[in-house]
């Protein structure tokens, strides 16, 4: 009977609809309840042994089945959770029964607690966090024991050397407690205080573990402790502020105690700050106190082991500073003082970090005007009042002057390493040489330093630009020129840093777009101050010129510059300050022409379309035929020139256009110049019968046509069209019959046709054989094409072409923008199966500027790769159907230069892979400049030799 009950109970565990499992297990295990009524120790021992012999096999099977049934929360709905709760109660009952006679078993005392840990993991998977905490404390209580009074004040047992398994059980139980506290909603701080006590006691048990277990368990413990801290921070207003800050400080210290956990400290800090500043209904004072306490904790433990640690810390400071500024000026002064205190800790150890923190501090304090206006008037104060109050604060400017001196000494080394040409004392940073980038390891904090300067300069520049008219006219705003000069120096420092990062794009860390927006305002503000103070005016003017000619500038931003410079020039002209007005209007003119240039270049950036505008071409063919019929039979027929395939883009066109032209009584000229040696056999001339046919030996014999001529075939019935009087021919062609002379030279009985190119198209060789006193020319390359056959050549060229197109399209500049910018833009068809073996494309650098195809061709020639510069004409750009006739005419006359590569029947995969490898070298922002210097160095060596 007992065996039948056990089978039924075990089947209940595995059933998806178990019903009331706990009551069934409770009835079956009822004999264990008699243990509580047994008072005599001897009788209890006998009873325990008897129950153990009877129920041990059943309990072992049950405990092995419960984790499999409860390990994954497959259906977390209400009914499933109720069913799981019933199973967990039965699971706990089985563990309690097993624990009652565990002392009689031949196993270690903590073996049963290992089974309880398995139940804890199942509870965690189902989200029963309160029960997780209860069971974890139950594990610790059983392991600690309760018989010794000295242990009453402790939560964990005393450390026992050599008990590595016991240590693992204790540490895992503590980690489970931390996670349960972090995931469950706590109404008071008692669980968090218990967590701190557990943290202090569990550290001793880590010494018992081996290195591998130490690493794994400490990482789990620290992660769960971080969840506990995040839970406390979310409800910070409900608890004591000092305790919340103390808990966060303990969490930070625990991360730093083990080297492998340091990499998680900044992730934890970012999560805490995100929670603090993400809750809108929280008091900002509480947020600032906790966030600044967290940064101070990081400061006390901070050791710049790597450059990444330094940058991570600065990014946290930057995040806090921007959030506080967005919250309002009333909090900026308090945070500024905190940052100054933290900066003092690094004044000697890490001076660059000290300067960055002080820059953020100054950036926050620069907008605090309470000392002049009073808190009630700040909101109503105009910009000119604010800047006047700012300039009248002597203490603030003394601090800024001293900081500027430190910043100047820090950035001086970088400026000395820059070999850009000087223009009136200002470096031309648009020169793209990369000499200064060689020492980038010495400037690991340079992007963060520029960001800190941007944080200081942006509010100042906004104020200057908002009252530019009053600053330029001395009579309307009297102020100290020394203070304006200090602001000007800060602006120049920032602009130097931004322009330097533009020269070294790999140092930007994704900040280029953000810095460019600020650079525009700061450069304009620097020019305005120079007009007022008459100091470094030439430097400021050249700075604005650099911004105008920068590759990142857009037409919309240029319009803002143009309008600002024009307004300043007009104000100065009316005030009879003609020299200053001329300088402003000169820059205005430069900005306007740059804007025109950008609009002209817009057509180069848009990918041209090589598709035929079908409807328009059909109308034009039919319209011309109708016009000819109206004028009479004497009117001559038009000539329709039809290329089967584009030599540049590889685009193929349908034969149906020939039929349409012939139906409308056009002369048809078929251009087969792009066809290869075997393609000429498949023209199908008997079907379409063009009037004229032109071909070239370029694609048959190689890139450099050794014969020097092409062919014009004329249909006999159409020859009369060429014999018309010249006055009736729009563009007469003078045809002269010449005797073809061999263009090759014989050397050692072998004739080479042109130079060898990487695609092997020019490797066709000819041999002169004497036979019966006649010279017979044998073309080995054409014979090889015959042996391969048209089908094999076509399939091979199609596969190689499609592979190269896809490979080129995968090349992208890393980290240039928010979305990766492609290196190559294909002009013409991409992956069409009927395309030809020609590919045209353009290469763009990381700033979106097109690389000159002529430069690409010359660099490819040095690598013995055959790329050529070609031009697309009479193409359609964009899909705007509402253009005027003049705009359409300009677009049709536009020439777009492209790089073209053509594959031949001798081309193999190594050749196209070399082409791809060569193009991929342009991912290096300074590849072109390096090659120029390399060529110059080789020329100097040749001259010296």
NORRADA-V218675 format. One record per backbone hydrogen bond with DSSP energy under -0.5 kcal/mol. CO is the residue of the C=O (numbers start at 1). NH is the residue of the N-H. E is the energy in kcal/mol with one decimal. If there is no record, write none. Layout:
CO:NH:E ; CO:NH:E
//
This chain:
1:5:-1.8 ; 2:6:-2.3 ; 3:7:-2.2 ; 4:8:-2.1 ; 5:9:-2.5 ; 6:10:-2.6 ; 7:11:-2.0 ; 8:12:-1.4 ; 9:13:-1.3 ; 10:14:-1.3 ; 11:15:-1.2 ; 19:21:-1.6 ; 20:24:-1.1 ; 21:25:-2.6 ; 22:26:-2.7 ; 23:27:-2.1 ; 24:28:-1.9 ; 25:29:-2.4 ; 27:30:-1.0 ; 29:32:-1.6 ; 30:33:-2.1 ; 31:34:-1.2 ; 32:35:-1.2 ; 33:36:-0.7 ; 34:37:-0.8 ; 34:38:-0.6 ; 35:38:-0.8 ; 37:39:-0.7 ; 40:44:-2.1 ; 41:45:-2.3 ; 42:46:-2.1 ; 43:47:-2.3 ; 44:48:-2.6 ; 45:49:-2.3 ; 46:50:-2.1 ; 47:51:-2.5 ; 48:52:-2.5 ; 49:53:-2.3 ; 50:54:-1.6 ; 51:55:-2.9 ; 52:56:-2.0 ; 55:59:-2.7 ; 56:60:-2.5 ; 57:61:-2.1 ; 58:62:-2.5 ; 59:63:-2.8 ; 60:64:-1.5 ; 61:65:-1.3 ; 62:66:-2.3 ; 63:67:-0.7 ; 64:68:-0.5 ; 65:69:-1.8 ; 66:70:-1.9 ; 67:71:-1.2 ; 72:74:-1.6 ; 75:77:-1.0 ; 77:81:-2.4 ; 78:82:-2.1 ; 79:83:-2.2 ; 80:84:-2.7 ; 81:85:-2.6 ; 82:86:-1.7 ; 83:87:-2.0 ; 84:88:-2.6 ; 85:89:-1.8 ; 86:90:-1.8 ; 87:91:-2.6 ; 88:92:-2.8 ; 89:93:-2.1 ; 90:94:-2.2 ; 91:95:-2.0 ; 92:96:-2.5 ; 93:97:-2.4 ; 94:98:-2.4 ; 95:99:-2.5 ; 96:100:-1.3 ; 97:101:-0.7 ; 98:101:-0.7 ; 99:102:-0.9 ; 101:104:-1.2 ; 102:105:-1.4 ; 105:107:-1.7 ; 108:111:-1.8 ; 110:114:-1.4 ; 111:115:-1.2 ; 112:116:-1.6 ; 113:117:-1.9 ; 114:118:-1.5 ; 115:119:-1.4 ; 116:120:-2.0 ; 117:121:-2.2 ; 118:122:-1.7 ; 119:123:-2.5 ; 120:124:-2.3 ; 121:125:-1.9 ; 122:126:-1.5 ; 123:127:-0.7 ; 123:128:-2.4 ; 124:127:-0.8 ; 127:129:-1.6 ; 128:132:-1.8 ; 129:133:-2.2 ; 130:134:-2.0 ; 131:135:-2.7 ; 132:136:-2.4 ; 133:137:-2.3 ; 134:138:-1.7 ; 135:139:-2.0 ; 136:140:-2.1 ; 137:141:-2.5 ; 138:142:-2.4 ; 139:143:-2.1 ; 140:144:-2.2 ; 141:145:-2.4 ; 147:149:-0.5 ; 148:151:-1.3 ; 149:152:-1.5 ; 151:154:-1.3 ; 159:161:-0.5 ; 160:163:-1.5 ; 162:164:-1.2 ; 163:167:-2.1 ; 164:168:-2.1 ; 165:169:-1.9 ; 166:170:-2.3 ; 167:171:-2.7 ; 168:172:-2.4 ; 169:173:-2.0 ; 170:174:-2.3 ; 171:175:-2.5 ; 172:176:-2.0 ; 173:177:-1.9 ; 174:178:-2.3 ; 175:179:-2.1 ; 176:180:-2.4 ; 177:181:-2.4 ; 178:182:-2.1 ; 179:183:-2.3 ; 180:184:-1.8 ; 184:186:-0.5 ; 189:193:-2.2 ; 190:194:-2.4 ; 191:195:-2.0 ; 192:196:-1.7 ; 193:197:-1.8 ; 194:198:-2.5 ; 195:199:-2.1 ; 196:200:-1.8 ; 197:201:-2.0 ; 198:202:-2.6 ; 199:203:-0.8 ; 201:204:-0.7 ; 202:205:-0.6 ; 202:206:-0.8 ; 203:206:-0.8 ; 203:207:-0.5 ; 204:207:-0.9 ; 205:208:-1.1 ; 205:209:-0.6 ; 206:209:-0.6 ; 210:214:-2.7 ; 211:215:-2.4 ; 212:216:-2.1 ; 213:217:-2.8 ; 214:218:-2.4 ; 215:219:-1.6 ; 216:220:-1.7 ; 217:221:-2.8 ; 218:222:-2.7 ; 219:223:-2.2 ; 220:224:-2.3 ; 221:225:-2.3 ; 222:226:-2.2 ; 223:227:-1.7 ; 224:228:-1.9 ; 225:229:-2.2 ; 226:230:-2.4 ; 227:231:-2.2 ; 228:232:-1.8 ; 229:233:-2.4 ; 230:234:-2.2 ; 231:235:-1.1 ; 233:236:-1.6 ; 235:238:-1.7 ; 236:239:-1.3 ; 240:244:-2.0 ; 241:245:-2.3 ; 242:246:-2.2 ; 243:247:-2.5 ; 244:248:-2.1 ; 245:249:-2.1 ; 246:250:-2.2 ; 247:251:-2.0 ; 248:252:-2.2 ; 249:253:-2.3 ; 250:254:-2.1 ; 251:255:-1.7 ; 252:256:-1.6 ; 253:257:-0.8 ; 254:257:-0.5 ; 254:258:-0.5 ; 255:258:-0.7 ; 258:261:-1.4 ; 259:262:-1.2 ; 261:264:-1.4 ; 262:265:-1.2 ; 262:266:-0.6 ; 264:268:-2.4 ; 265:269:-2.4 ; 266:270:-2.4 ; 267:271:-2.0 ; 268:272:-2.3 ; 269:273:-2.6 ; 270:274:-2.4 ; 271:275:-2.1 ; 272:276:-2.5 ; 273:277:-2.6 ; 274:278:-1.0 ; 275:279:-1.0 ; 278:280:-0.7 ; 279:282:-0.8 ; 283:287:-1.6 ; 284:288:-2.5 ; 285:289:-2.2 ; 286:290:-2.2 ; 287:291:-2.5 ; 288:292:-2.6 ; 289:293:-1.8 ; 290:294:-2.3 ; 291:295:-2.2 ; 292:296:-2.3 ; 293:297:-2.2 ; 294:298:-2.2 ; 295:299:-2.2 ; 296:300:-2.5 ; 297:301:-1.6 ; 298:302:-1.0 ; 303:305:-2.5 ; 306:310:-1.3 ; 307:311:-2.2 ; 308:312:-2.7 ; 309:313:-2.2 ; 310:314:-2.1 ; 311:315:-2.2 ; 312:316:-1.7 ; 313:317:-2.0 ; 314:318:-2.7 ; 315:319:-2.3 ; 316:320:-2.2 ; 317:321:-2.7 ; 318:322:-2.3 ; 319:323:-2.0 ; 320:324:-2.6 ; 321:325:-2.3 ; 322:326:-2.0 ; 323:327:-1.3 ; 324:328:-1.0 ; 325:328:-0.7 ; 328:331:-1.2 ; 329:332:-0.8 ; 329:333:-0.8 ; 331:335:-1.8 ; 332:336:-2.4 ; 333:337:-1.7 ; 334:338:-1.7 ; 335:339:-2.5 ; 336:340:-2.0 ; 337:341:-2.1 ; 338:342:-2.2 ; 339:343:-2.4 ; 340:344:-1.4 ; 341:345:-0.6 ; 342:345:-1.1 ; 343:346:-1.5 ; 344:347:-0.9 ; 346:350:-0.9 ; 350:353:-0.6 ; 350:354:-1.8 ; 351:355:-2.1 ; 352:356:-1.9 ; 353:357:-2.4 ; 354:358:-2.0 ; 355:359:-2.1 ; 356:360:-2.0 ; 357:361:-2.2 ; 358:362:-2.7 ; 359:363:-2.4 ; 360:364:-1.7 ; 361:365:-2.2 ; 362:366:-1.7 ; 364:367:-0.7 ; 365:368:-1.5 ; 367:369:-0.7 ; 369:372:-1.5 ; 369:373:-2.1 ; 369:374:-0.5 ; 370:374:-1.0 ; 374:377:-1.1 ; 374:378:-0.9 ; 375:379:-0.5 ; 377:381:-0.8 ; 378:381:-0.9 ; 382:386:-2.1 ; 383:387:-2.4 ; 384:388:-1.6 ; 385:389:-2.5 ; 386:390:-2.1 ; 387:391:-2.2 ; 388:392:-1.4 ; 389:393:-0.5 ; 390:393:-0.9 ; 392:394:-1.1 ; 393:397:-1.4 ; 394:398:-2.2 ; 395:399:-1.9 ; 396:400:-1.9 ; 397:401:-2.4 ; 398:402:-2.0 ; 399:403:-2.1 ; 400:404:-2.5 ; 401:405:-1.8 ; 402:406:-1.6 ; 403:407:-2.5 ; 404:408:-2.4 ; 405:409:-1.7 ; 406:410:-1.8 ; 407:411:-2.5 ; 408:412:-1.1 ; 409:413:-0.6 ; 411:415:-2.1 ; 412:416:-2.3 ; 413:417:-1.4 ; 414:418:-0.7 ; 415:418:-0.7 ; 417:419:-0.5 ; 421:428:-2.5 ; 422:424:-0.5 ; 423:426:-1.3 ; 426:423:-3.4 ; 427:429:-1.3 ; 428:431:-1.3 ; 434:437:-0.8 ; 435:438:-1.3 ; 436:439:-0.8 ; 437:440:-1.3 ; 439:442:-1.6 ; 440:443:-1.9 ; 441:444:-0.6 ; 443:446:-1.8 ; 445:449:-2.7 ; 446:450:-2.4 ; 447:451:-2.1 ; 448:452:-2.2 ; 449:453:-2.2 ; 450:454:-2.4 ; 451:455:-2.2 ; 452:456:-1.4 ; 453:457:-2.7 ; 454:458:-2.6 ; 455:459:-0.5 ; 456:460:-0.8 ; 457:461:-3.2 ; 458:462:-2.4 ; 459:463:-1.9 ; 460:464:-2.5 ; 461:465:-2.7 ; 462:466:-1.7 ; 463:467:-1.2 ; 464:467:-0.5 ; 465:468:-0.9 ; 467:471:-1.9 ; 468:472:-2.4 ; 469:473:-1.8 ; 472:474:-0.9 ; 473:476:-1.4 ; 473:477:-0.8 ; 480:484:-1.5 ; 481:485:-2.4 ; 482:486:-1.7 ; 483:487:-2.1 ; 484:488:-2.3 ; 485:489:-2.2 ; 486:490:-2.0 ; 487:491:-2.3 ; 488:492:-2.3 ; 489:493:-2.2 ; 490:494:-2.2 ; 491:495:-2.6 ; 492:496:-2.6 ; 493:497:-2.0 ; 494:498:-2.6 ; 495:499:-2.7 ; 496:500:-1.9 ; 497:501:-2.0 ; 498:502:-1.6 ; 499:503:-1.2 ; 500:504:-1.3 ; 503:505:-0.5 ; 504:507:-2.1 ; 505:508:-1.4 ; 508:511:-0.7 ; 511:515:-2.6 ; 512:516:-2.3 ; 513:517:-1.5 ; 514:518:-1.2 ; 515:519:-2.6 ; 516:520:-1.6 ; 517:521:-1.0 ; 518:522:-2.5 ; 519:523:-2.7 ; 520:524:-1.6 ; 521:525:-2.4 ; 522:526:-2.5 ; 523:527:-1.8 ; 524:528:-1.9 ; 525:529:-2.2 ; 526:530:-2.1 ; 527:531:-1.9 ; 528:532:-1.3 ; 529:533:-3.0 ; 530:534:-2.5 ; 536:540:-2.3 ; 537:541:-2.5 ; 538:542:-2.3 ; 539:543:-2.0 ; 540:544:-2.3 ; 541:545:-2.1 ; 542:546:-2.4 ; 543:547:-2.0 ; 544:548:-2.5 ; 545:549:-2.5 ; 547:550:-0.8 ; 550:553:-1.0 ; 554:558:-2.3 ; 555:559:-1.9 ; 556:560:-1.3 ; 557:561:-2.1 ; 558:562:-3.2 ; 559:563:-2.4 ; 560:564:-2.3 ; 561:565:-2.9 ; 562:566:-2.2 ; 563:567:-2.4 ; 564:568:-2.3 ; 565:569:-2.5 ; 566:570:-2.4 ; 567:571:-2.3 ; 568:572:-2.6 ; 569:573:-2.3 ; 570:574:-2.4 ; 571:575:-1.2 ; 572:577:-2.7 ; 573:576:-1.6 ; 576:578:-1.0 ; 577:581:-2.1 ; 578:582:-2.7 ; 579:583:-1.8 ; 580:584:-2.3 ; 581:585:-2.7 ; 582:586:-2.2 ; 583:587:-2.0 ; 584:588:-2.0 ; 585:589:-2.4 ; 586:590:-2.1 ; 587:591:-2.5 ; 588:592:-2.1 ; 589:593:-2.3 ; 590:594:-2.1 ; 591:595:-2.0 ; 592:596:-2.0 ; 593:597:-2.4 ; 594:598:-2.2 ; 595:599:-2.0 ; 596:600:-2.0 ; 597:601:-2.3 ; 598:602:-0.9 ; 600:603:-0.9 ; 601:604:-0.8 ; 601:605:-1.5 ; 602:606:-1.7 ; 607:878:-0.6 ; 608:610:-0.5 ; 608:828:-0.6 ; 609:876:-1.4 ; 612:614:-1.6 ; 613:617:-2.3 ; 614:618:-2.6 ; 615:619:-2.2 ; 616:620:-2.0 ; 617:621:-2.3 ; 618:622:-2.4 ; 619:623:-2.6 ; 620:624:-1.9 ; 621:625:-1.4 ; 622:626:-2.0 ; 623:627:-2.2 ; 624:628:-2.0 ; 625:629:-2.0 ; 626:630:-2.0 ; 627:631:-1.6 ; 628:632:-1.0 ; 632:635:-1.0 ; 638:640:-0.5 ; 638:667:-3.4 ; 639:641:-0.7 ; 640:642:-0.6 ; 640:669:-2.6 ; 641:643:-0.5 ; 642:671:-2.8 ; 644:653:-1.8 ; 646:650:-1.0 ; 650:836:-3.8 ; 651:646:-2.2 ; 654:657:-1.2 ; 655:658:-1.2 ; 655:659:-1.4 ; 656:660:-2.4 ; 657:661:-2.2 ; 658:662:-2.4 ; 659:663:-2.3 ; 660:664:-1.2 ; 661:666:-2.0 ; 662:665:-1.7 ; 667:640:-4.0 ; 667:669:-0.5 ; 668:670:-0.6 ; 668:691:-1.2 ; 668:692:-2.2 ; 669:642:-3.2 ; 669:671:-0.6 ; 670:672:-0.7 ; 670:694:-2.3 ; 671:644:-1.9 ; 672:675:-1.6 ; 676:680:-0.9 ; 678:681:-1.4 ; 679:682:-1.8 ; 680:683:-0.8 ; 684:687:-1.3 ; 684:688:-1.4 ; 685:689:-2.2 ; 691:715:-2.8 ; 692:670:-2.7 ; 693:713:-3.7 ; 694:672:-2.6 ; 695:711:-2.6 ; 697:701:-3.0 ; 698:702:-1.8 ; 703:705:-1.0 ; 704:706:-0.6 ; 705:708:-0.6 ; 709:697:-0.7 ; 711:695:-1.9 ; 713:693:-2.2 ; 715:718:-1.7 ; 715:719:-0.6 ; 716:719:-1.2 ; 718:721:-1.3 ; 719:722:-1.2 ; 719:723:-0.5 ; 720:723:-1.0 ; 721:724:-0.5 ; 725:728:-1.9 ; 726:729:-1.4 ; 728:730:-0.5 ; 729:732:-0.5 ; 733:735:-0.8 ; 734:736:-0.5 ; 736:738:-0.6 ; 738:740:-0.5 ; 745:747:-0.5 ; 745:752:-0.6 ; 747:750:-1.4 ; 750:747:-1.8 ; 750:752:-0.5 ; 751:766:-2.0 ; 752:754:-1.0 ; 757:760:-2.0 ; 760:763:-1.2 ; 764:753:-0.8 ; 765:780:-2.0 ; 765:781:-0.6 ; 766:751:-2.1 ; 767:769:-0.6 ; 767:778:-2.0 ; 769:771:-0.6 ; 769:776:-2.1 ; 771:774:-1.2 ; 774:771:-2.0 ; 774:776:-0.6 ; 775:777:-0.5 ; 776:769:-2.2 ; 776:778:-0.6 ; 777:779:-0.6 ; 778:767:-1.5 ; 778:780:-0.8 ; 779:783:-1.7 ; 780:784:-2.3 ; 781:785:-2.0 ; 782:786:-2.1 ; 783:787:-2.0 ; 784:788:-1.8 ; 785:789:-2.3 ; 789:793:-1.9 ; 790:794:-2.7 ; 791:795:-2.4 ; 792:796:-2.2 ; 793:797:-2.6 ; 794:798:-2.3 ; 795:799:-2.3 ; 796:800:-2.4 ; 797:801:-2.5 ; 798:802:-2.4 ; 799:803:-2.1 ; 800:804:-2.2 ; 801:805:-2.3 ; 802:806:-2.3 ; 803:807:-2.6 ; 804:808:-2.4 ; 805:809:-1.9 ; 806:810:-0.9 ; 807:810:-0.6 ; 808:811:-1.1 ; 811:823:-2.4 ; 811:824:-0.7 ; 813:816:-0.7 ; 813:821:-0.7 ; 821:813:-3.3 ; 823:844:-2.8 ; 825:842:-1.8 ; 826:828:-0.6 ; 827:840:-0.6 ; 832:835:-1.0 ; 837:903:-2.3 ; 839:901:-2.5 ; 840:827:-2.6 ; 841:899:-3.2 ; 842:825:-2.1 ; 843:851:-3.3 ; 845:848:-2.1 ; 849:845:-2.7 ; 852:855:-0.7 ; 852:856:-1.8 ; 853:857:-2.5 ; 854:858:-2.2 ; 855:859:-2.4 ; 856:860:-2.2 ; 857:861:-2.0 ; 858:862:-1.5 ; 859:863:-0.8 ; 860:863:-0.7 ; 860:865:-2.5 ; 861:864:-1.4 ; 865:867:-1.3 ; 868:870:-0.5 ; 868:900:-3.1 ; 870:898:-2.9 ; 871:873:-0.5 ; 872:896:-2.2 ; 876:609:-3.1 ; 879:881:-0.7 ; 884:888:-2.2 ; 885:889:-2.4 ; 886:890:-2.4 ; 887:891:-2.3 ; 888:892:-2.2 ; 889:893:-1.5 ; 891:894:-1.0 ; 892:874:-1.1 ; 895:897:-0.6 ; 896:872:-2.7 ; 898:870:-2.7 ; 899:841:-2.7 ; 900:868:-2.4 ; 901:839:-2.7 ; 904:907:-1.7 ; 908:911:-0.5 ; 908:912:-1.5 ; 909:913:-2.4 ; 910:914:-1.8 ; 911:915:-1.8 ; 912:916:-2.3 ; 913:917:-2.6 ; 914:918:-2.3 ; 915:919:-2.3 ; 916:920:-2.3 ; 917:921:-0.8 ; 918:921:-0.8 ; 919:922:-1.7 ; 920:923:-1.8 ; 921:924:-1.4 ; 923:925:-0.6 ; 924:927:-1.9 ; 926:930:-2.5 ; 927:931:-2.2 ; 928:932:-2.0 ; 929:933:-2.3 ; 930:934:-2.4 ; 931:935:-2.5 ; 932:936:-2.3 ; 933:937:-2.4 ; 934:938:-2.2 ; 935:939:-2.3 ; 936:940:-2.1 ; 937:941:-2.1 ; 938:942:-2.3 ; 939:943:-2.2 ; 940:944:-2.4 ; 941:945:-2.1
//
